């Protein structure tokens, strides 16, 4: 079990020495089950320490405040100390055996005190009146019927990023003001997460796996949990995109490749599972899990590493591993013939972004990343299934229902990881279930989500040269394969026509709102040897750069035909995701720190507020006691944030930040 720190608001830090006031009168009732010698030795060490004035003494709270502490937490407190509380670190003072003796004694005392108190460590309740109900599978299926809440990463299983709240409209959005802000206290990784809200409580993932529960009206912290990451750098990035909630638990994937479940009321860790050793695979989790029925479905990174990708499902209540789908077929399986030799074993195919779910079909839709190595494909001849594809899996078994490959033999770093957006289209007296999916390759694909049959495809970027277009089956025409050892300019580049910055869909306008980076790349493939887990880009120094002819933009499209309704030109590549609302507004943010709202019917900019930090997060909407709120994270965090100051040096890029801003109309 990894070490962790779960700190309820109101708990007195430094529990180690705070036992002095009660230790003489609270005998360790657990001694019958524990090693009496170890507990007694710990008691003597504890007494000696307090006699030497290292204890908080009579200022300590009652032991009931510490009954929820775990052995792992106490070890950390003893070894590292609590500087803010005036408690010294005992690393090097006590041997590992003595630390275990102290932990055993403290826990034995804590067990009695906690039992007599009859409650866990105190938590702050929201300042407003709320009715809390368990978030069940049926509530998640019907999340759209609870517009006051935001229960999933995209707001609903269909990945619309749409709120039916309409208190804030085109007519009054200019009156929108900040009502509270919350800093995560950690700048590494910025803030690119989408918070969730359930019954007046907000759950926020900060950088480096800091998780918070907040009063959604005031921003007051209810509890916090800081996951302890290993020393040294983590793969890919320090930021994470969000959490999932359900069954009284908060779920997230860690930057060192674990899945964790926390008690939603207290923030205490309930279970934790390692997916795979991060040192072996070079993979981790950077996006929100998807909770489907009784399963937590989690994707991993490592598309740019020598690794064979997969998608996992875990029992939501226990963490038991239930199924794994490998995105690259093994020898003897259908699709393996699309890989030369053993290249499939480390062929990439990550699953790093969050998918969607159709409850009626019981299908999970998930985008699959690029093939590895990223740019040199001579050693993996073939189409390389199921990389750069959209897949549909049976939610119960993880079995493949269908797939559609968007970039065969990907040698451009064209992940297909974007959100699979589910829409129903009615025509000629029939309703057709579709999925709209934007690939990094610059095309949006429209598929029948029952069968995976290609319906339509259209470019959402203005400059595209890796293919001459799509044929009637959605396959690229005259695909350009950059030769090794030569420089080839490809548009879009590996940053993508867009990346994970997700689109939004409004059932009011019927339009699909999407971002385009208009960013190209000069590619020079080069063979690179790699071992499992190694970074495996295989190029001689590629250069990503803005298009020479096209400027970045946000557009409103007919989702099926691709007909453009309007275009909003952005100053730089837009790195925020989008939110559409029933007030006919489209919310987002800029790298220079402006949170903004566009008229969803015309693209006109109606409102903005500078947050003081670059924005690469996703806005969301919720309501409490009839008042609508808009929340957006401030503090860059996207890997591509560094492109803006490089290629737009005139941009007023704000300093590092990690703050959630929440806006509302002024109270009457």
C-alpha positions in Angstrom: 0.0 0.0 0.0 1.4 3.4 -0.9 1.8 6.0 1.8 -0.8 8.7 1.8 -1.9 11.7 3.8 -5.6 12.1 4.5 -6.2 15.3 6.5 -9.7 16.2 7.7 -10.2 19.9 8.3 -10.2 20.4 12.0 -7.7 17.6 12.8 -4.8 18.8 14.9 -1.6 18.0 12.9 1.2 16.4 14.8 -0.8 13.5 16.4 2.4 11.7 17.4 3.1 13.9 20.5 -0.4 15.0 21.1 -1.3 11.8 23.1 0.5 12.9 26.3 -2.6 14.5 27.9 -4.5 11.2 27.8 -2.0 8.4 27.6 -1.9 7.9 31.3 -5.6 7.3 31.6 -6.4 5.4 28.4 -4.9 1.9 28.5 -4.4 0.2 25.1 -7.3 -2.2 24.8 -5.9 -3.6 21.6 -2.8 -5.1 23.4 -4.4 -8.5 23.5 -4.3 -8.7 19.8 -1.0 -6.9 19.2 2.6 -7.5 20.2 2.7 -6.4 23.8 6.4 -6.0 23.8 6.4 -3.7 20.8 3.5 -1.5 22.3 5.3 -1.3 25.6 8.5 -0.3 23.9 6.7 2.4 22.0 5.1 3.7 25.2 8.5 4.1 26.8 9.8 6.0 23.7 6.7 8.1 23.7 7.1 9.1 27.3 10.8 9.9 26.9 10.0 12.1 23.9 7.4 14.1 25.7 9.6 14.5 28.8 12.2 16.1 26.4 9.7 18.8 25.4 9.1 17.6 21.9 5.4 17.2 22.7 2.4 19.6 22.2 1.4 18.6 25.8 -1.7 20.0 27.3 -2.6 22.0 24.2 -3.5 18.8 22.4 -7.1 18.0 21.5 -8.8 14.9 22.8 -7.7 11.6 21.2 -11.0 11.4 19.3 -9.5 13.8 16.8 -6.9 11.2 15.8 -8.9 8.0 15.7 -8.9 8.0 11.9 -5.1 8.1 11.5 -3.5 5.1 9.7 -0.1 3.5 10.4 1.2 4.9 7.1 0.2 8.5 8.0 1.7 8.2 11.5 5.0 6.9 10.1 5.2 10.0 7.9 4.3 12.4 10.7 7.0 10.8 13.0 9.7 10.8 10.3 9.0 14.1 8.6 7.5 16.1 11.4 4.8 18.8 11.1 6.7 22.1 10.8 3.5 24.2 10.7 2.5 22.7 14.1 5.9 23.1 15.7 6.6 19.4 15.7 10.2 18.3 14.8 11.1 15.6 12.4 12.5 12.4 13.9 14.2 11.0 10.8 17.6 9.8 12.0 16.6 10.1 15.6 14.7 6.8 15.8 15.5 3.6 13.9 12.9 2.0 11.6 12.1 -0.5 14.4 11.6 2.3 16.9 9.3 4.1 14.5 7.2 0.9 14.2 7.1 0.7 18.0 5.8 4.2 18.3 3.2 3.6 15.6 2.0 0.5 17.4 1.6 2.3 20.7 -0.1 5.3 19.2 -2.6 3.1 17.3 -3.3 1.1 20.4 -4.2 4.2 22.3 -6.1 5.7 19.4 -8.2 2.6 19.1 -9.6 3.0 22.6 -10.0 6.8 22.4 -11.8 6.6 19.0 -14.1 3.8 20.3 -15.0 5.8 23.3 -15.6 8.9 21.3 -17.9 7.0 18.9 -17.0 9.2 15.9 -14.3 9.8 13.3 -12.3 13.0 12.9 -14.5 16.0 12.6 -15.3 17.5 9.1 -16.7 20.8 8.2 -20.3 20.7 6.9 -21.4 23.0 4.1 -22.7 26.3 5.4 -25.9 25.9 3.5 -28.7 23.4 3.8 -28.4 20.4 1.4 -30.1 17.1 1.0 -27.4 14.5 0.3 -28.3 11.3 -1.6 -26.0 8.5 -2.6 -24.8 8.8 -6.1 -26.0 5.5 -7.7 -25.7 4.1 -11.2 -29.2 5.3 -12.0 -28.4 8.9 -10.9 -25.4 8.8 -13.2 -27.5 7.6 -16.1 -30.0 10.4 -15.5 -27.4 13.0 -14.7 -28.9 15.4 -17.2 -32.1 15.5 -15.1 -30.1 17.0 -12.3 -28.8 20.2 -13.8 -28.0 21.6 -10.4 -25.3 18.9 -10.1 -22.3 18.0 -12.3 -21.9 14.3 -11.6 -19.5 13.2 -14.4 -16.4 14.6 -16.1 -18.4 15.8 -19.1 -21.6 16.5 -17.2 -23.3 13.4 -18.7 -22.4 10.0 -20.1 -22.8 11.3 -23.7 -19.8 13.7 -23.2 -21.8 16.8 -24.2 -20.2 19.3 -21.8 -23.6 21.0 -21.7 -25.6 22.4 -18.8 -29.4 23.0 -19.1 -29.2 25.7 -16.5 -30.4 29.0 -18.0 -30.2 31.6 -15.2 -27.2 33.1 -16.9 -28.1 34.2 -20.4 -26.8 36.2 -23.3 -28.7 39.2 -22.0 -27.3 39.2 -18.4 -23.9 37.5 -18.7 -22.1 40.9 -18.6 -23.2 41.0 -14.9 -21.3 37.8 -14.0 -18.9 38.3 -11.1 -16.5 36.2 -9.1 -18.1 35.0 -5.9 -15.3 32.8 -4.5 -11.9 31.4 -5.4 -9.9 28.5 -4.0 -6.2 27.9 -4.3 -4.9 24.3 -4.3 -1.6 25.4 -2.8 0.5 23.6 -5.4 1.8 25.3 -8.6 3.5 22.4 -10.3 0.9 21.2 -12.8 -1.3 24.3 -12.7 -5.0 23.5 -12.6 -6.7 21.8 -15.6 -9.3 19.7 -13.8 -13.0 19.8 -14.1 -14.6 19.8 -10.6 -17.7 17.7 -9.9 -20.6 18.9 -7.8 -23.1 16.7 -6.0 -25.8 18.1 -3.7 -23.9 21.3 -2.8 -20.5 19.7 -2.3 -17.7 20.2 -4.9 -14.9 17.7 -5.5 -11.8 19.1 -7.1 -8.6 17.4 -8.3 -5.6 19.7 -7.9 -2.1 19.2 -9.3 0.0 16.2 -8.1 -3.1 14.4 -7.0 -4.3 16.8 -4.3 -8.1 16.1 -3.8 -10.4 18.6 -2.1 -14.1 18.6 -1.0 -15.4 22.2 -0.9 -18.6 23.9 0.0 -20.0 24.7 -3.5 -21.5 28.0 -2.3 -18.6 29.5 -0.3 -15.5 27.5 -1.4 -14.8 26.6 2.2 -12.7 23.5 2.5 -14.5 20.5 3.9 -11.6 18.0 3.6 -8.4 17.5 1.7 -6.4 14.4 0.7 -2.8 14.7 -0.6 -1.6 11.5 -2.4 2.0 10.9 -1.8 3.9 10.5 -5.0 7.3 8.9 -5.2 10.4 11.0 -5.3 11.6 12.3 -8.6 9.7 13.2 -11.8 6.4 11.6 -12.9 5.7 10.6 -16.5 4.2 13.3 -18.8 2.8 15.9 -16.4 2.1 17.0 -12.8 -1.5 17.9 -13.5 -4.6 15.7 -13.6 -8.0 16.4 -15.2 -10.5 15.2 -12.6 -12.2 12.6 -10.5 -15.3 10.4 -10.6 -17.9 10.1 -7.8 -20.4 7.4 -6.8 -21.5 5.0 -4.1 -20.2 7.4 -1.4 -16.7 7.4 -2.9 -14.4 9.7 -4.9 -12.2 7.9 -7.4 -9.1 9.0 -9.2 -6.1 7.7 -11.0 -2.6 8.7 -9.8 0.4 10.1 -11.5 2.3 6.9 -10.4 -0.3 4.6 -11.9 -2.6 3.7 -9.0 -6.4 3.8 -8.7 -7.6 5.3 -5.4 -11.0 5.5 -3.8 -11.7 8.0 -1.0 -14.7 8.3 1.4 -16.7 11.2 -0.1 -17.7 12.5 3.4 -14.3 12.4 5.1 -11.6 12.1 2.4 -10.1 9.0 4.0 -8.7 6.4 1.7 -10.9 3.3 1.3 -8.9 1.3 -1.2 -5.9 1.7 -3.5 -4.8 -0.5 -6.4 -1.6 -0.4 -8.5 -2.3 -0.8 -12.2 1.2 -1.5 -13.2 4.6 -0.5 -11.9 5.2 3.0 -13.3 8.9 2.3 -13.4 8.3 -0.6 -15.7 5.7 0.8 -18.1 6.4 4.5 -18.1 2.6 5.0 -17.8 0.3 6.7 -15.4 -3.2 8.2 -15.1 -3.8 11.8 -16.0 -7.6 11.9 -16.7 -10.8 11.3 -14.8 -12.0 7.7 -14.5 -15.4 6.7 -15.9 -17.8 5.1 -13.4 -20.2 2.8 -15.2 -22.6 0.7 -13.1 -20.4 -1.1 -10.6 -17.2 -0.5 -12.4 -14.5 2.2 -12.4 -13.0 2.3 -15.9 -9.5 3.8 -16.1 -7.2 4.6 -19.0 -3.5 5.1 -18.9 -0.8 7.1 -20.7 2.4 5.8 -22.4 1.5 6.3 -26.0 4.8 8.1 -26.4 6.6 5.2 -24.7 7.5 1.6 -25.5 4.4 0.1 -24.0 1.3 -2.0 -25.0 -1.8 0.0 -24.1 -4.9 -1.1 -22.3 -8.1 -0.1 -20.6 -9.0 -1.5 -17.1 -12.1 -1.9 -15.1 -12.2 -2.2 -11.3 -15.0 -3.1 -8.8 -16.2 0.3 -7.6 -16.7 -0.8 -4.0 -13.7 -3.1 -3.4 -11.1 -2.2 -6.1 -11.0 -5.7 -7.4 -9.7 -5.9 -11.0 -12.5 -7.1 -13.3 -11.3 -6.8 -16.9 -8.5 -5.5 -19.1 -8.8 -4.7 -22.8 -5.5 -4.5 -24.6 -5.6 -2.0 -27.4 -3.1 -4.0 -29.5 -4.1 -7.6 -30.3 -1.7 -10.3 -29.2 -0.3 -13.0 -31.5 -3.2 -15.2 -32.7 -5.8 -12.6 -32.1 -7.7 -10.8 -34.9 -5.9 -7.6 -35.8 -2.4 -8.8 -34.8 -1.7 -9.4 -38.5 -1.6 -5.6 -38.9 1.7 -5.5 -37.0 5.1 -6.6 -38.4 6.8 -9.3 -36.3 6.8 -8.6 -32.6 6.3 -4.8 -33.0 2.9 -5.2 -31.3 4.4 -5.9 -28.0 5.5 -2.3 -27.4 3.2 -0.7 -30.0 1.7 2.1 -27.9 -2.1 2.6 -28.1 -2.6 4.5 -24.9 -6.1 5.3 -23.4 -5.2 8.4 -21.5 -8.4 10.5 -21.9 -11.9 9.8 -20.5 -14.5 7.9 -22.6 -18.3 8.0 -22.8 -21.1 5.4 -22.3 -24.5 4.5 -23.8 -26.6 2.8 -21.1 -29.1 1.4 -23.6 -26.5 -0.3 -25.6 -24.3 -1.0 -22.5 -21.3 0.1 -24.6 -18.3 2.1 -23.5 -16.7 4.3 -26.1 -13.0 5.1 -25.8 -10.4 6.8 -28.0 -7.0 5.0 -28.5 -3.7 6.8 -28.8 -1.0 6.8 -31.4 1.2 3.9 -32.4 4.8 3.7 -31.0 7.3 4.6 -31.9 5.6 7.9 -32.7 7.3 8.9 -35.9 9.3 6.0 -37.2 7.0 3.3 -38.7 9.3 1.1 -40.8 9.7 -1.5 -38.1 5.9 -1.8 -37.6 4.6 -2.0 -41.1 0.8 -2.5 -41.4 -2.3 -0.6 -40.2 -1.3 -1.1 -36.5 -4.7 -1.9 -35.0 -6.3 -0.6 -32.7 -4.1 2.4 -32.4 -5.4 5.8 -33.5 -8.9 4.3 -33.4 -12.3 4.7 -31.6 -13.4 1.4 -29.9 -16.7 0.3 -28.4 -16.5 -2.2 -25.6 -19.1 -4.2 -23.7 -19.2 -2.5 -20.3 -19.6 -5.7 -18.4 -16.9 -7.8 -20.0 -14.5 -5.4 -21.7 -15.0 -7.4 -25.0 -14.6 -5.5 -28.3 -17.9 -4.7 -30.0 -16.5 -2.7 -32.9 -13.7 -0.4 -33.8 -13.0 2.3 -36.4 -9.4 3.3 -37.2 -9.1 6.9 -38.1 -5.3 7.0 -38.9 -4.0 3.7 -40.3 -0.3 3.2 -39.7 0.0 6.4 -37.6 3.4 8.1 -38.0 2.3 11.6 -37.0 1.5 11.2 -33.2 -2.2 11.4 -34.1 -3.9 10.1 -31.0 -7.6 9.4 -31.3 -8.1 10.1 -27.6 -10.7 12.9 -27.8 -14.1 12.5 -26.2 -16.6 10.3 -28.1 -19.7 12.5 -28.2 -23.0 10.6 -28.4 -25.9 12.3 -30.2 -29.2 11.0 -31.6 -30.3 12.4 -35.0 -33.9 12.1 -36.3 -34.7 12.1 -40.0 -37.2 10.4 -42.3 -39.1 9.3 -39.3 -36.2 7.5 -37.8 -33.7 8.2 -35.0 -30.2 7.2 -35.5 -27.6 6.7 -32.7 -24.4 8.4 -33.7 -21.0 9.2 -32.1 -19.0 12.3 -33.2 -15.3 12.0 -32.6 -12.6 14.5 -33.4 -9.1 13.0 -34.1 -5.8 14.9 -33.7 -5.5 14.2 -37.4 -7.8 17.2 -38.2 -11.0 15.3 -39.1 -14.2 14.8 -37.1 -15.7 11.4 -37.7 -19.4 10.6 -37.5 -20.1 6.9 -36.9 -23.2 4.7 -36.2 -22.5 4.0 -32.5 -24.4 0.7 -32.7 -22.3 -0.9 -35.4 -19.3 1.5 -35.9 -20.3 2.1 -39.5 -18.8 5.2 -41.0 -21.5 7.9 -41.7 -19.5 11.0 -42.5 -16.3 12.8 -41.9 -15.2 16.4 -42.3 -12.1 18.6 -41.5 -12.3 20.9 -38.6 -9.0 22.5 -39.4 -8.2 24.9 -42.2 -4.8 23.6 -43.1 -4.4 19.8 -43.5 -1.9 18.1 -45.8 -1.2 14.6 -44.5 -3.9 13.2 -46.8 -6.0 14.5 -49.7 -9.2 13.7 -47.9 -11.4 10.8 -46.9 -12.9 8.1 -49.1 -16.5 6.9 -48.9 -15.4 4.5 -46.1 -13.7 7.3 -44.1 -10.2 6.1 -44.9 -7.4 8.6 -45.9 -6.7 9.2 -49.6 -3.0 9.3 -50.7 -1.7 9.3 -47.2 1.7 11.0 -46.9 4.4 8.9 -45.1 7.4 11.1 -44.1 10.6 9.3 -45.2 13.3 8.7 -42.6 16.2 11.0 -42.6 14.3 13.8 -44.4 12.3 16.7 -43.1 8.6 16.9 -44.0 6.2 19.6 -43.0 2.9 17.9 -41.8 -0.3 19.7 -40.9 -1.7 19.3 -38.4 1.3 18.4 -36.3 1.6 16.1 -33.3 0.0 18.6 -31.0 -3.1 17.8 -33.1 -5.8 19.8 -34.9 -6.9 19.9 -31.4 -5.9 17.8 -28.4 -7.8 16.8 -25.2 -9.5 20.2 -25.0 -12.9 18.8 -25.4 -15.8 20.1 -27.6 -19.3 20.9 -26.4 -22.8 20.1 -27.9 -25.9 22.2 -27.3 -29.3 20.4 -28.0 -30.8 23.9 -28.2 -28.8 25.0 -31.2 -28.0 21.5 -32.4 -24.4 22.6 -33.0 -21.1 21.0 -32.1 -18.6 23.5 -30.7 -14.9 22.7 -31.4 -11.4 24.1 -31.1 -8.7 24.2 -33.8 -5.1 24.8 -33.0 -3.8 25.3 -36.6 -0.4 24.0 -35.6 1.9 22.1 -37.9 5.1 20.1 -37.4 8.4 19.6 -39.3 9.0 15.9 -39.0 12.2 13.9 -39.5 11.7 10.3 -38.6 14.7 8.4 -37.2 15.0 4.8 -35.9 15.4 4.6 -32.1 16.1 1.6 -30.0 14.0 1.4 -26.8 13.3 -0.9 -23.9 9.8 -1.2 -22.3 8.8 2.0 -20.6 11.3 4.2 -22.5 10.2 7.4 -24.1 10.0 6.4 -27.8 9.4 9.4 -30.1 11.9 8.3 -32.8 12.7 11.5 -34.5 15.8 13.6 -35.2 14.4 16.8 -33.6 11.0 17.6 -34.9 9.7 21.2 -34.7 6.1 22.1 -34.0 5.0 25.5 -35.2 2.0 27.5 -36.1 0.5 27.1 -39.5 1.8 29.7 -42.0 -1.6 30.2 -43.6 -4.3 29.5 -41.0 -5.0 31.1 -37.6 -6.4 29.3 -34.5 -10.2 29.4 -34.0 -13.3 28.0 -32.3 -16.2 27.0 -34.5 -19.9 26.0 -34.4 -20.6 23.1 -36.7 -23.5 20.9 -37.8 -22.2 17.7 -36.1 -23.2 15.5 -39.0 -22.4 17.5 -42.1 -19.7 19.7 -40.8 -21.3 22.8 -42.1 -19.9 25.7 -40.2 -22.3 28.2 -38.6 -19.8 30.7 -37.2 -16.1 31.1 -36.4 -14.4 32.9 -33.5 -10.8 33.7 -34.1 -8.6 33.2 -31.0 -5.4 35.2 -30.4 -3.4 32.0 -29.8 -4.2 28.3 -29.8 -7.1 27.8 -27.4 -6.1 25.4 -24.7 -9.3 25.4 -22.6 -12.2 23.0 -23.1 -15.7 24.3 -23.9 -19.0 24.4 -22.0 -22.4 25.1 -23.7 -25.4 26.2 -21.6 -29.1 26.6 -22.0 -28.6 30.3 -21.7 -27.2 30.0 -25.2 -23.7 30.7 -24.0 -20.3 29.1 -24.7 -17.7 29.3 -21.9 -14.0 28.9 -22.1 -10.7 30.6 -21.3 -7.4 31.9 -22.8 -3.8 31.2 -22.2 -3.4 34.9 -21.0 -5.9 34.3 -18.2 -9.3 35.5 -19.5 -12.3 33.4 -18.7 -14.9 34.3 -21.3 -18.4 33.7 -22.7 -19.4 33.7 -26.3 -22.9 34.0 -27.7 -23.5 30.3 -28.7 -25.7 31.4 -31.6 -23.3 34.0 -33.2 -19.8 33.5 -31.7 -19.8 37.1 -30.4 -17.7 37.6 -27.3 -20.0 38.9 -24.5 -18.0 38.7 -21.3 -14.6 38.1 -19.9 -12.7 38.2 -16.6 -9.0 37.9 -16.1 -8.1 35.3 -13.5 -4.4 36.0 -13.3 -3.4 32.6 -14.5 -3.4 30.9 -17.9 -6.5 28.7 -18.6 -6.3 25.2 -19.9 -9.2 23.7 -17.9 -12.8 22.9 -18.6 -15.6 25.2 -17.4 -18.6 23.6 -15.7 -21.9 24.8 -14.3 -24.0 23.9 -11.3 -26.6 25.4 -9.0 -27.3 25.5 -5.2 -30.5 26.9 -3.7 -31.6 28.2 -7.1 -28.5 30.2 -7.9 -26.4 29.2 -11.0 -22.6 29.1 -10.8 -19.9 28.8 -13.4 -16.5 27.4 -12.3 -13.2 27.4 -14.2 -9.7 26.5 -13.2 -6.9 29.1 -13.6 -3.3 28.0 -13.9 -1.9 26.6 -17.1 -1.1 22.9 -17.0 -1.6 21.6 -20.5 1.6 20.2 -22.0 1.2 22.6 -25.0 1.1 25.7 -22.8 4.7 26.4 -23.5 4.0 26.9 -27.2 2.2 30.1 -26.6 5.1 32.3 -25.3 7.4 30.7 -27.8 5.4 31.4 -30.9 3.5 34.4 -29.6 6.1 36.3 -27.6 3.8 39.3 -27.4 1.3 37.3 -25.3 0.9 38.6 -21.7 1.4 35.2 -20.2 0.5 35.3 -16.5 2.7 33.7 -13.7 2.1 30.2 -12.4 -1.2 29.7 -10.6 -3.5 27.0 -9.4 -6.8 28.6 -8.4 -10.5 27.7 -9.1 -12.7 30.7 -9.8 -16.4 30.5 -9.4 -18.8 33.1 -10.9 -22.5 34.0 -10.5 -24.9 36.8 -11.1 -25.0 39.3 -8.2 -27.7 38.5 -5.6 -30.8 40.6 -6.0 
